[in-house]
């Protein structure tokens, strides 16, 4: 069993409570009883604003979680659309784990994006990433961005750039846009879904006026206005 340390720990600075949910067997949510888990959590989530996030497999599981709890915003970084063998799509280093999945309750993310959660999805642009991102649905509450040139290590590269905290904060406070992403990362951003989809690709040069110093996950002294909880789900690698 490949144990993993909690990721994106600083993402909880604006929140009253943080909950890490690990998919220890890398089952892509198929071994997690989401209904039972959230039934146990319901009294603690009642009256709170709930956000969730995840990277890679965790991004996949974060989307699934939105269908079992009232989640306000879901941030999913480089999620696969599916790792089911019938699709024969790239699955990276997860192939040894996939052979152990017997009950594919969640074979793909098709039908998993509800109409009430605001989804922020960040995808890479390499061929192994785009064959997944092009399968995602297009809907108003799914803000899907492709950053070029990037690959499955998108979160790691943004962390190395020192822009990950502010980027994550943008998902929570509503300031994440294609222009903001381009300004922070220096990447070209293509909008695959969401209200900005009709706009042309956003290039970093045209977005530099949006840049501001990185000061952590929220402006100094600010917190979410209501009690809030952040769930980081089933992280990938």
Phi, psi and omega in degrees: 000125183271098179286143181232142176285152177304135179253165178054040185300323181292347179296346182267005184299331183268003189246155178280329183220145176233140179228123178260126179244116184255133173266082193298326181268010184050057182267359183057043176082349184288339179259004181259128176272084184301318183298313181293320181297313183284338172295322177290326183276344188309315181297331182275338180267345184301127179081004181251154169277130185243131178236155176215157181206163176188161181240134178061241177302324178296327176293321175299312182291328178297320177297316178301319184298332183294346180267003180236358178208159177281094183258128182283310181225137176237122176255120182236118184254128182040052176285145169283149173286324179197151170237012179297134184300335180295337183273339177052049178253160180301135181231014174058223184272010183272352186306318180300330181281330185295331180295340181272354180277117182260323183247102182274079179287334181231074184292329181215177174269007177299128178078006184263354179266105183284181184263359185251333181277144172269117182259132173242111184243128178246124182240154174277177185242001179291160181304323180290339178272318186291333179293339174271311187298331181288349179268351182291148178291166175243118180207156188302323184270005175253103180265101189248121183240138174250125181257128184235138356270127177213168179227205184289347177269029184304312182298320180296317181293323178292326176295318179295328177287342182083015184253356185299316181302314182289326178296314179297319179301325179296329177292322183283320187263003174087009182262003178285114176227171178299318180296320180293317179299316181296319181293320183287319189262341186074015181258158169282137184241126175250133180268118182265335180201152178115177184300336183272004189298330182285345180286158177287169176304144181259126180259148184298327182297320182283351185251003187295336179294346180276349187292139171219157183302144177281121182233041179090199188277339175215163178304152184307128175081358184264150174219167174297145189285343179235159173307132186220153179232142178243129177247125172255120191249137169032066187297149174277213188246000000 
